[in-house]
Amino acid sequence: MSQTVYRLKTPGLGPRGFVRGQEAIPTPRAHEVLIRIHAVSLNFRDIAMSRNAFAFPFKSDLIPAGDLAGEVVSTGEAVPEFTAGDRVVSIFDQKTMYGPILTLNDALGGGYDGGLAEYIVLPGLSLFHIPTHLSYEEASCFPIAGVTQRIARAVHPGRAHRQALGTRKRPGCATRPEHRGG
């Protein structure tokens, strides 16, 4: 069986650099999940990569889009927390589950192929169930927004709080995430 994918074949041409093609549907290994993608959220990062204007390196022949939501098709034998039909969203950074983000090379749609495809295989540990009140489209907007907020708090904790809350950082304050995709 095959699927339609969009690869960035020629960075620097903007959207004209994307090429549609047919590829085999991947098969999940023991700790992986095959997902049928229902929605992706394109970000500034995706456009910048297509223009070859992104500040960080990304893999050649890339399938872009780091934000995706979809439905579980099948799982590897070592993934008990998901079953076929579950609605899931992926995290952006595929290797940093906690702690500081040290590189962007492990990101979907950057160091790894992303969501501009019909199917994707991802590690079970990088997936979360979508709350029932959210659509696929709404859920697909969360991954990079969360990373943007996390980086802002790690790099400029006082400034991130002041910008988001309009106040100085105080104990008990929380930062309100805003999806700006950059």
N, C-alpha and C positions, 0 to 999 in steps of 0.2 A: 504494500500500500504506500501511496505517496501523499505528500502535503505540499501546499504552497508556502514558500518562504520569501522574504524580501531581504536581500543582502546589500550592504553598502560596498559596491564594487569599486567605485571611483570617488574617494573623498575629494572635496573641492568643487563639485558640481551642484551642491545642494541636493534637493529631492531628486534631481535627474540622475544622481549617482547611484540610486537604488535600482536593483535589478530583481524582477520577480522570477522565481524558478521553482522547479519541482524537486523535492528531495524525499528520501525514505523517512517514514515515521520512526523515530527512535524507540528502542526497547529499554525499559528500566532494568537496572541491575538490582541486587539485593536491597540496598538502602535508598533506592530512588523511586520516584513517582512519575508516571506519564500523565501529563495534563493537556486537556483540550482547551486552548486559549479562547476565552470569550471576549476579553477587553484588554486593551493596553492604554497607557497614558503616555503620550509623547511629551517630552520636556525640552527645555532650552538646550540641554546637553545633547540630545539626539540631533537637533538642527545644527548645533555647533560642530558635531562630528561630521555631518554630511557636508559642511562647508570647509572641513579641515581646519577649523578654528578652535578646537577644544584644547584646553591647556594641559590635559593629561594624555598619555599614550592609550591607544585602544587597538585591539587585534585587527588584523587585516581581514577582509572578506566577512565583515561582521554582520550578524543579524541584530539590529538595534532594538531599543526599548527595554529599559530596566524595570518598568512598572507593568505588572501583568496580573490578571485574575482569570481563573478558569475552573474547570471541572475535572476531577480525578477520573481517569480512564482505567488505569491499572496501577498496581504497586508491586515493588519487589517483595520478596518473602520476609524481609526484616523490617517492614514498615507497618506495624500494627495500628497506628493511630489514624490512618486514612483508609477509606474504602471507595470503590467506584461510585461515582455520583456526588461525592463531597465537593463543596464549593471552597476553593482555596485561593490565597494570595501568597506571593513569594516575597521574601526579604530581598533587598537590593544587593547587599554584600554577601556573597556565598560562602565566605570563610570566617568572617568575624562575627561570631554569635554573641560575644560580649567583650568588654574591654575596649581599648582605643582602636580606632580605625587607622591603620598604618599605611594603607595603600588603596588606590582605587582600581588596581589591576584585577581584583576578585569580584568585580561588579557585573551584574547582568547587563547586557547591552554595551559592554566596554571590554573587559578581559574575557568575558564569557558571552556566548550568543544569547540574545535577549528574546523578546516576545513577539516580534513581527513575523509570526509563523502561525500555523494552525495548531501545532503540538510542540511541547517541550518536555524534556526529562530533567528533573531537578532532585536534589537530595531531599528526603523526607524531613530532615531537620530544618530546612530552609522554608518550610511552608506553614501557614496558619489557616485555620478555618475562618471563613468569612461570616461575620455575624448575619443573622437572618434578615435583619432590617436593611442591609446594604445590597445594592445591585452590584453586578460585576463591574460596571463602569465606575461606580463610586469607590469600590474596594481597590480598583487598579490605580487609583490616585494616591494611595497612602505610602508605598515603599520609599520613594525618593524623598518625599516630604519629611518622613521620619528621619532619614539620614541627614538631610539638610539641617533639620533642627538639632540633631545630635552633634553634628560638626560645629554648628554655631555655638552651642553651649560649651563644647570642649575647647574651641579655639578662642572664643571671646565670651566667657560666661557672663560677665557683668553687662557687656554691650547687648548680648542676645536678650537678656532679661529686660533691660531698659527699652530696647526697641519693641519687644513684643508686649510689654506691660506698661510702658511709659513711666516706669518708676525705677528706683534703684533696687538692686537685688537684696531681698530680705529673706530671713529664714521662713520657710513655709510657702514661698512664692513658687509658682509653676510657670513654665514658659508655654505660651499658646502657639502650637505649630501653624504655620501658614504655608500652603503649597505654592512655591514659586519656581520649583524645578531647576534651580541653578545652584 
